[in-house]
Amino acid sequence: MTETNLLQGPIHDVHVELGATFAPFGGWEMPVSYAGTVGEHQAVRTAVGLFDVSHLGKATVAGPGAVAFVNAALTNDLGRIRPGKAQYTLCCTPEGGVIDDLIAYYVSDDEIFLVPNAANTAAVVAALRAAAPEGITITDEHREYAVFAVQGPRSTEVLTALGLPTEMEYMAYADAEWDGRPVRVCRTGYTGEHGYELLPRWADAAAVFRALAEQVEAAGGQPAGLGARDTLRTEMGYPLHGHELSLEISPVQARAGWAVGWKKPEFWGKAALEKEKSAGPRRTLLGLKALDRGVLRQGQSVLRDGEPVGETTSGTFSPTLKVGIALALLDTDADLEPGNEVEVDVRGRRLRCEIVKPPFVQARTA
């Protein structure tokens, strides 16, 4: 999509009122920041932040045996969870590339609700529809629900003030109501902090967001945009599709094998991923922490003794650590490991970095 025909979420006018700056992302016009990315980042780490991520896709797989069908398609094992739980999983090609990473909500044995990335929703829906047996329907519900993320150590206070449920374990969800409006509340997030993601109906989005924003402000927090979302997830080493996962970057290379049900009899890409796992990937994802002043970005060459040994996949300035950080795919035959020093070519300047194993900041999701 061009910047002239970007899609807008259900509360675009609210973001305008809040003074947001916008940028294109995944085909959508997204709020990047309101009062400044660093302040929004720090609000999430110390109090609470409110994100509108309604651009994320939504799809329902329904019919007799829906769970069995999805389990035979996506990588993670739905047998590990139960109704009322959600699971991070991957949709792969037969070659082991990643079409998308997504969250699967286990509603019942006959219904799975999926939240894929915005730009990949159509591809995930198409792949599932092409493989679905008779009686299984896949419904694209991209504009049926909004998605709001309330993240940070004071997130529970925000939901409690609105009478929404909070006493669920990590990756569990509950269907509730606020002011007579249905809202699905899940203990998930993309920041590394204790938090929740809420899915109200698209038509109810503005009312729910305004109520959340009022309580977030009362708790000492603020709305947060795409900029803070990226710095927060990079500090945690969380992958972003198109950066750390893609059709060319497998779960094995991205250290996402924990989201693969290796003992399952089948899933898309199983043979290719098992082969790569057994042989060892040609490259692996690690973190880089700058030892010199400078900001790391995606697509920069990683060097050791002047020779290329990998490339950065994401990079930013860490507001928490006050240094440049990056995720990078490093050649396994270079025999690199955490603690080693490398250099990154930053526009012709060599920036010294230490290899670290993510996360850069300790997770506090529990």
C-alpha positions as CSV (number, residue, x, y, z in Angstrom):
1,M,0.0,0.0,0.0
2,T,1.1,3.6,-0.6
3,E,1.0,6.2,2.1
4,T,-2.1,7.7,0.4
5,N,-4.3,4.6,0.9
6,L,-3.3,3.4,4.3
7,L,-5.9,1.8,6.5
8,Q,-7.0,3.5,9.7
9,G,-8.0,1.8,13.0
10,P,-11.3,2.4,14.8
11,I,-10.1,5.3,17.0
12,H,-7.9,7.3,14.6
13,D,-9.8,10.5,15.6
14,V,-9.0,9.9,19.2
15,H,-5.2,9.6,18.4
16,V,-5.5,12.9,16.5
17,E,-7.1,14.5,19.6
18,L,-4.2,13.2,21.7
19,G,-1.7,14.8,19.4
20,A,-0.2,11.7,18.0
21,T,2.3,11.6,15.2
22,F,1.6,8.9,12.6
23,A,3.6,6.7,10.3
24,P,2.8,3.8,8.0
25,F,3.1,0.2,9.4
26,G,1.9,-3.0,7.9
27,G,-0.4,-1.1,5.6
28,W,-2.0,0.9,8.4
29,E,-1.5,4.5,9.6
30,M,-0.3,4.1,13.1
31,P,0.4,6.4,16.0
32,V,4.2,6.5,16.5
33,S,4.3,8.7,19.6
34,Y,2.2,11.2,21.6
35,A,4.6,13.0,24.0
36,G,7.9,11.3,23.1
37,T,9.0,7.7,22.7
38,V,11.5,7.7,25.6
39,G,8.9,9.0,28.0
40,E,6.3,6.5,26.8
41,H,8.8,3.7,27.1
42,Q,9.7,4.7,30.7
43,A,6.0,5.0,31.6
44,V,5.5,1.3,30.6
45,R,8.6,0.2,32.6
46,T,7.7,2.2,35.7
47,A,3.9,2.7,35.7
48,V,1.6,1.8,32.8
49,G,1.2,2.5,29.1
50,L,-1.8,2.2,26.8
51,F,-1.3,1.0,23.2
52,D,-3.8,0.8,20.3
53,V,-2.7,-2.2,18.2
54,S,-6.0,-2.7,16.4
55,H,-4.1,-3.1,13.2
56,L,-3.4,-6.7,14.3
57,G,-5.4,-9.3,12.4
58,K,-8.2,-11.4,13.9
59,A,-9.5,-14.6,12.5
60,T,-11.7,-17.5,13.7
61,V,-11.2,-21.1,12.8
62,A,-14.5,-23.0,13.6
63,G,-16.1,-26.3,13.1
64,P,-15.9,-29.9,14.3
65,G,-12.2,-30.7,15.0
66,A,-11.0,-27.1,14.7
67,V,-8.3,-27.6,17.3
68,A,-7.0,-30.7,15.7
69,F,-6.8,-29.0,12.3
70,V,-5.0,-25.9,13.6
71,N,-2.7,-28.1,15.7
72,A,-1.7,-30.0,12.5
73,A,-1.0,-26.7,10.8
74,L,0.7,-24.3,13.2
75,T,4.0,-25.1,15.0
76,N,3.2,-25.0,18.7
77,D,1.3,-27.8,20.4
78,L,-2.3,-26.9,21.4
79,G,-2.3,-30.0,23.5
80,R,-0.2,-28.1,26.0
81,I,-3.0,-25.7,26.8
82,R,-6.8,-25.8,27.3
83,P,-9.9,-23.6,26.7
84,G,-9.3,-20.2,28.3
85,K,-5.6,-20.1,27.4
86,A,-3.7,-18.5,24.6
87,Q,-0.5,-19.6,22.9
88,Y,2.3,-18.1,20.9
89,T,2.8,-20.1,17.7
90,L,4.1,-19.9,14.1
91,C,2.6,-20.5,10.7
92,C,5.4,-21.9,8.5
93,T,5.9,-22.9,4.9
94,P,6.8,-26.5,3.9
95,E,10.4,-25.2,3.6
96,G,10.4,-24.0,7.2
97,G,10.1,-20.2,6.5
98,V,7.7,-18.2,8.7
99,I,4.6,-16.8,7.1
100,D,3.7,-15.2,10.4
101,D,4.0,-15.5,14.2
102,L,0.7,-15.2,16.0
103,I,-1.3,-15.8,19.1
104,A,-3.9,-18.6,19.2
105,Y,-6.8,-18.4,21.7
106,Y,-8.2,-21.8,22.6
107,V,-11.9,-21.1,22.8
108,S,-13.2,-24.7,22.6
109,D,-12.3,-27.9,20.7
110,D,-14.4,-26.5,17.8
111,E,-13.1,-22.9,17.9
112,I,-9.7,-21.2,17.8
113,F,-9.4,-17.4,17.6
114,L,-6.2,-16.2,16.0
115,V,-4.4,-12.8,16.2
116,P,-1.8,-12.6,13.4
117,N,0.3,-9.6,12.4
118,A,-1.6,-7.0,10.3
119,A,0.4,-7.4,7.0
120,N,0.3,-11.2,7.2
121,T,-3.4,-11.8,8.1
122,A,-4.5,-12.4,4.5
123,A,-1.7,-14.9,3.9
124,V,-2.4,-16.8,7.1
125,V,-6.1,-16.9,6.4
126,A,-5.5,-18.0,2.8
127,A,-3.1,-20.8,3.9
128,L,-5.6,-22.2,6.4
129,R,-8.5,-22.0,4.0
130,A,-6.5,-23.9,1.4
131,A,-5.8,-26.7,3.8
132,A,-9.1,-26.8,5.7
133,P,-11.2,-30.0,5.5
134,E,-14.9,-29.9,4.9
135,G,-16.8,-28.5,7.8
136,I,-14.0,-26.1,9.0
137,T,-14.5,-22.4,8.3
138,I,-11.9,-19.7,8.5
139,T,-13.4,-16.2,9.0
140,D,-11.3,-13.1,8.6
141,E,-12.5,-10.7,11.3
142,H,-9.8,-8.0,11.0
143,R,-12.3,-5.2,11.4
144,E,-14.6,-6.9,13.9
145,Y,-12.4,-6.3,16.9
146,A,-10.0,-3.7,18.2
147,V,-6.9,-4.6,20.3
148,F,-5.6,-2.4,23.2
149,A,-2.6,-3.3,25.2
150,V,-2.4,-2.1,28.9
151,Q,1.2,-2.8,29.9
152,G,3.3,-2.0,33.0
153,P,3.5,-2.7,36.8
154,R,0.3,-0.7,37.4
155,S,-1.7,-2.3,34.7
156,T,-3.8,-4.4,37.1
157,E,-5.0,-1.2,38.8
158,V,-6.2,0.2,35.5
159,L,-8.3,-2.9,34.7
160,T,-9.6,-3.2,38.3
161,A,-10.9,0.3,38.2
162,L,-13.0,-0.6,35.2
163,G,-14.3,-3.8,36.8
164,L,-12.4,-6.0,34.3
165,P,-10.9,-9.3,35.3
166,T,-7.2,-9.5,36.2
167,E,-6.7,-12.6,38.3
168,M,-5.6,-14.9,35.5
169,E,-2.3,-16.6,34.9
170,Y,0.1,-15.5,32.2
171,M,-1.3,-16.4,28.7
172,A,-4.8,-17.0,30.1
173,Y,-7.9,-15.0,29.0
174,A,-11.4,-14.3,30.2
175,D,-14.5,-13.0,28.3
176,A,-16.0,-10.1,30.3
177,E,-18.1,-7.0,29.9
178,W,-17.5,-3.3,30.5
179,D,-20.5,-1.0,30.5
180,G,-22.5,-3.7,28.8
181,R,-19.9,-4.1,26.1
182,P,-18.2,-7.5,25.6
183,V,-14.4,-7.4,26.0
184,R,-11.9,-10.3,25.9
185,V,-9.1,-9.8,28.4
186,C,-5.9,-11.7,28.0
187,R,-2.7,-11.7,30.2
188,T,-0.4,-11.2,27.2
189,G,1.7,-8.4,25.9
190,Y,4.8,-7.4,23.8
191,T,6.7,-5.4,26.4
192,G,8.1,-7.8,28.9
193,E,6.0,-6.1,31.7
194,H,3.0,-7.4,33.6
195,G,0.1,-6.5,31.3
196,Y,-3.1,-7.3,29.5
197,E,-4.4,-7.2,25.9
198,L,-8.1,-6.3,25.5
199,L,-10.3,-7.1,22.5
200,P,-13.5,-5.1,22.4
201,R,-15.7,-4.9,19.4
202,W,-14.6,-2.5,16.7
203,A,-17.7,-0.3,17.2
204,D,-17.0,-0.1,21.0
205,A,-13.4,0.7,20.6
206,A,-13.5,4.5,21.2
207,A,-15.5,4.2,24.4
208,V,-13.3,1.5,25.8
209,F,-10.1,3.3,24.9
210,R,-11.2,6.6,26.5
211,A,-12.1,4.8,29.7
212,L,-8.8,3.0,29.8
213,A,-6.9,6.2,29.0
214,E,-8.6,8.0,32.0
215,Q,-7.5,5.2,34.4
216,V,-4.0,5.0,32.9
217,E,-3.5,8.7,33.5
218,A,-4.8,8.3,37.1
219,A,-2.2,5.6,37.6
220,G,0.6,7.8,36.4
221,G,0.9,6.4,33.0
222,Q,0.2,7.6,29.4
223,P,-0.7,6.5,25.9
224,A,2.2,4.9,24.0
225,G,2.8,4.6,20.3
226,L,4.6,2.3,17.9
227,G,8.0,3.8,18.8
228,A,7.9,2.7,22.4
229,R,6.4,-0.6,21.4
230,D,9.5,-1.2,19.3
231,T,12.1,-0.1,21.9
232,L,10.3,-2.2,24.6
233,R,10.1,-5.4,22.5
234,T,13.7,-5.0,21.3
235,E,14.9,-4.7,25.0
236,M,13.2,-8.1,25.5
237,G,14.5,-9.7,22.4
238,Y,11.0,-10.3,21.1
239,P,10.9,-11.0,17.4
240,L,9.2,-8.8,14.8
241,H,8.1,-10.5,11.6
242,G,10.1,-9.2,8.7
243,H,13.1,-8.6,11.0
244,E,13.8,-11.7,13.2
245,L,11.3,-14.0,11.5
246,S,10.5,-14.2,7.8
247,L,10.1,-16.6,4.9
248,E,14.0,-16.6,4.9
249,I,14.5,-16.7,8.7
250,S,13.3,-20.0,10.3
251,P,12.3,-20.5,14.0
252,V,15.5,-22.5,14.4
253,Q,17.6,-19.6,13.3
254,A,15.6,-17.2,15.4
255,R,15.9,-19.3,18.6
256,A,12.1,-19.7,18.6
257,G,12.2,-23.5,18.8
258,W,10.4,-23.3,22.1
259,A,7.3,-22.4,20.1
260,V,7.5,-25.6,18.1
261,G,5.8,-28.8,19.2
262,W,8.7,-31.1,18.0
263,K,6.9,-34.2,19.3
264,K,3.7,-33.6,17.4
265,P,3.1,-35.9,14.5
266,E,2.7,-33.1,12.0
267,F,2.7,-29.3,11.4
268,W,3.6,-27.3,8.4
269,G,7.4,-27.3,7.8
270,K,8.1,-30.1,10.3
271,A,10.4,-32.1,8.1
272,A,12.4,-29.0,7.0
273,L,12.7,-27.7,10.5
274,E,13.7,-31.0,12.0
275,K,16.4,-31.3,9.4
276,E,17.7,-27.8,10.1
277,K,17.6,-28.5,13.9
278,S,19.5,-31.7,13.5
279,A,22.2,-30.3,11.2
280,G,22.4,-27.0,13.1
281,P,21.4,-23.7,11.6
282,R,23.8,-21.7,9.5
283,R,23.1,-18.6,11.6
284,T,21.5,-17.9,14.9
285,L,19.9,-14.9,16.6
286,L,21.8,-13.1,19.4
287,G,21.9,-9.6,21.0
288,L,24.4,-6.9,20.6
289,K,25.1,-4.2,23.3
290,A,27.1,-1.2,22.1
291,L,30.4,-0.5,24.0
292,D,30.8,2.8,22.2
293,R,28.4,5.7,21.7
294,G,26.1,5.1,18.7
295,V,22.7,3.8,17.7
296,L,22.3,0.5,16.0
297,R,19.8,-0.1,13.2
298,Q,18.5,-2.9,11.1
299,G,20.6,-4.1,8.1
300,Q,24.1,-3.2,9.4
301,S,27.0,-5.6,8.9
302,V,28.5,-7.3,11.9
303,L,32.3,-7.8,11.7
304,R,35.0,-9.7,13.6
305,D,38.6,-8.9,12.7
306,G,37.2,-6.9,9.8
307,E,35.4,-9.8,8.3
308,P,31.5,-10.0,8.0
309,V,30.0,-12.5,10.4
310,G,26.4,-11.5,10.4
311,E,23.8,-8.7,10.1
312,T,21.6,-6.8,12.5
313,T,17.9,-7.5,12.2
314,S,16.6,-4.8,14.6
315,G,18.4,-1.9,16.4
316,T,17.6,1.0,18.7
317,F,18.7,3.1,21.6
318,S,17.6,1.4,24.9
319,P,16.0,4.0,27.1
320,T,16.4,1.6,30.1
321,L,20.1,0.8,29.6
322,K,21.0,4.1,28.0
323,V,23.1,2.4,25.2
324,G,22.5,1.2,21.7
325,I,21.2,-2.4,21.4
326,A,20.5,-4.7,18.5
327,L,19.3,-8.2,17.5
328,A,21.5,-9.8,14.9
329,L,21.7,-13.1,12.9
330,L,25.3,-14.3,13.4
331,D,27.0,-17.0,11.4
332,T,27.3,-20.2,13.5
333,D,30.6,-21.2,11.8
334,A,32.1,-17.9,13.2
335,D,32.0,-19.6,16.6
336,L,30.6,-16.5,18.4
337,E,29.0,-16.6,21.8
338,P,27.9,-14.2,24.5
339,G,30.7,-12.2,26.0
340,N,32.6,-12.0,22.7
341,E,33.3,-8.6,21.2
342,V,32.4,-7.7,17.6
343,E,32.1,-4.5,15.5
344,V,29.1,-3.1,13.7
345,D,29.5,-1.0,10.6
346,V,27.4,2.1,11.3
347,R,27.5,4.2,8.2
348,G,31.2,3.5,7.7
349,R,32.1,3.8,11.4
350,R,33.1,0.7,13.4
351,L,31.0,0.5,16.6
352,R,32.3,-2.0,19.2
353,C,29.6,-4.2,20.7
354,E,29.4,-7.1,23.1
355,I,27.4,-10.2,22.2
356,V,24.7,-10.9,24.7
357,K,21.9,-13.4,25.0
358,P,18.5,-11.6,25.1
359,P,16.6,-10.3,26.9
360,F,18.6,-7.1,27.6
361,V,16.2,-6.3,30.4
362,Q,14.7,-8.8,32.8
363,A,11.1,-9.8,32.0
364,R,8.4,-9.0,34.6
365,T,5.4,-10.6,32.9
366,A,4.5,-12.8,35.8
